[in-house]
Amino acid sequence: FTIPREILPTYERFQRYYASKHSGRKLTWLWNYSKNELRTNYLNQKYILMTSSYQMAVLVQYNNNDTLSLDELQTATAISKEILSQVLALLVKAKVLINEEKDQYDLNPSFKSKKIRVNLNMPIKAQETKEQTEVLKTVDEDRKYVIQATIVRIMKARKTMKNQPLIQEVISQISQRFAPKIPDIKKAIDTLLEKEYIERVEGTRDTFSYVA
């Protein structure tokens, strides 16, 4: 996804702000979940178009063009053609764009709506895209390492700890960043036992000690 230049300064400003507040954290943008508002100024009546980020990325291309082809829009936005075709179909259905020629999309100079705020952000069929799946997979992997690092940090400080208090302490320390699942914490403990960062206290089943 190519970030439109109209929102690039805002995007960069938030990146800098986040980096200044959260050292060492990774910020992942889920563009397919984002919402935007666009104000029209090419019609007699001014409207507010409530859009998805993909719809917004398409529509801002018409700030400098009255007509664009599917290929031109795909090049400008880097949205996959499968998703882009569905995004365009919704904009044509809403009559914001006109599609009279194959793969050619024109801005509708006669667009009208009874509402000033027009909701164009309807769900598209292919929500589970390969890109989305990859992003979520990356987030899951990052969270596994955060849980493991938190357990090691706690055990290094406490030296010895029982299973249940350890799980509660992990939840307490991570909950401001995300809600860790107990099965994920248990898997992380098993992983650290295998890697010999921690070990079971001899003669017990639920007490762990830190391996220096």
N, C-alpha and C positions, 0 to 999 in steps of 0.2 A: 504494500500500500504506500503510495507516494503522498506525503503530507502536503495538502494545498498550501501555497505560499501565503494565503490569507490568514491561516491560523498558525503558521510556522513560528512567528514571534511568541505567541502564547504558549505553544508547545515547548519551545526552548526555555522560556522563562520558568515554566513549571518544572522542567528537568533540572534546572539550576537550583530552584528552591528545594526540591526533593533531595537532591544530592547534599545540600547544605544541612538538611535536617536529619538525614538518615545515612550515616557513613557505612559504606560496605553493602548496602542493600541494592537489589536489582529491581528496576522499575520496568514492568511489562505493560504495554498499551494494548488493550483489547478493543481495537477499533470497531469490530463488528457489533459490540454492545453499546457503543457511544451514541449520544443524541445531540442534535444541534438545532439551532434556530437561524433561519435566513430571512432577511427583510427584502422584499422586492422594491425596486425603484424604476422598473421599466413599464409599469402599468399605471393607468389612471388611478386605480385604487391600490393602496399599499397593503400588502399581505405579509403575515409572518408564517413562513413555511417551517413546520417542525419535521425534521428529517433525521435519518441515520447518517453516520459519518460517510458512508459510501455514497448516499444520495447527495449529500453536501458536496463531496469531492467532484461529482458529476456536474452539479448545477453551477458551481463557481467557474467551471470552464466556459460557461456562457456569458461571463462578464466581458469576454473579448471576442466571442463568436456567436453568431445567430444560428449556425448549423454546424454539426460535427458528425463524423462517421463513427461507427462502432470501434474501428481500429484506432482512430484518433483519441477517442475517450479511453480506450484500454491503455494506450501508450502514456497518456497524461496521468492516469490514476494508478496504473499497475494492478488494478483489480482483475482477478481471473475472468475470462470471458463468460464462463458459466454463471458466476455470480453477477457480473456486470449486466448480462442480458436480462436477468430477473429484476435488478435494480431499475433498469431502463423501462422494463415492461410496467412496473408500478408507476413510474413517472408519466408514462404515456397514458395509462389507465386513468390517472388523476388529471390528465389533460394539461399538465405543465409543459410536457414535450409533445411534439407531433412526429409520428413515424409513417410518412406517406410513401417513402421510398425504402427499399430493403437496406437495412444497416445504416440508415441515415436518420439523424434525429435533429429536429428543429425546435427552437424555443417558441412556445405558443404566445404570440403577441396579443391574443384575445382571451387569455385565461381569465376565468371568473369563478368566484366562490361566494356562497351565502355567508360563510364564516370568514372573519378576519384572520383568525389563527387556523391554519389548514394543516391537519395531521397527515403527513405522507409516509410516516414511519411504520409501515405494515411489515409483518414478518415475511421473509422469503422462504422458499421451500428448502433450499440447500443450506440450512443453518450449520450443519455439521460438515464444515469444509476441512480439507486436509490441513490448511493453515491453522485453523482453530484448534484442531486436534493436536497439532505439533506444539502450539503455544501452551495448551493445558498440560501436555506431557512435560514440557520444560518447567512449568510452575511446580508440578508434583515433584520433579527431581530436586529442584531447588529447596523445596520444603523438607524433603527427606534429610538433606545435608544440614539444614538449620536445626532440625530436631536432634540429630546426632551431635552436632556441635554444642547444643544446649545441655544435653545429658553429660557430655564430657566435662563441660565447665562446672556443672553442679557437683559431679562426683569428685572432681579435682579439689573443690572447696570443702566438701563434706567428708571425703575419704570413704565412708561407709554409709549405706542408706538402704532402707527396705523398699520393695517394689512399689507399693501403693503411694507412699509419700513422695517417691521419686517422680512418678507419673503426675501427681498433683502439682509438684514444683515446676515440671516442664510446662504443663498447661498454663500455670500462673505466669511464667516468664515469656511465653510465646503469644499468649492470647491477644495482646495488643496488636500483633502483626497479622495473625490469622488464627483460626480455631483448629488446633491440632486434634486429630482423631486418635482415640486411645489405641486402636489396632496398629496405627502407624508408629506410635510411641513404642509399643511392644516390639514391633519389627526392628525399630532402631536399636533397642536394647539388645535384641538377639544379634544384630549385625556387629555391635560393639563388643559383645562377648566373643564372637568369632574372630574379630580383629584383635582381641586381647587388650582393648582399652580399659575394660572392666572385667571382673571375674566374680563368680558366686562365692560367698563366704562358706568355707567348708562346714558341713553339717547343717546347712540351712538351704531352703528352696527359694526364698523370696528376699534375700539380702545380698546386696552387691557391694564390692569394694573397688576403689580406683587402683589401677595398675600404674605405678609411677614409672 
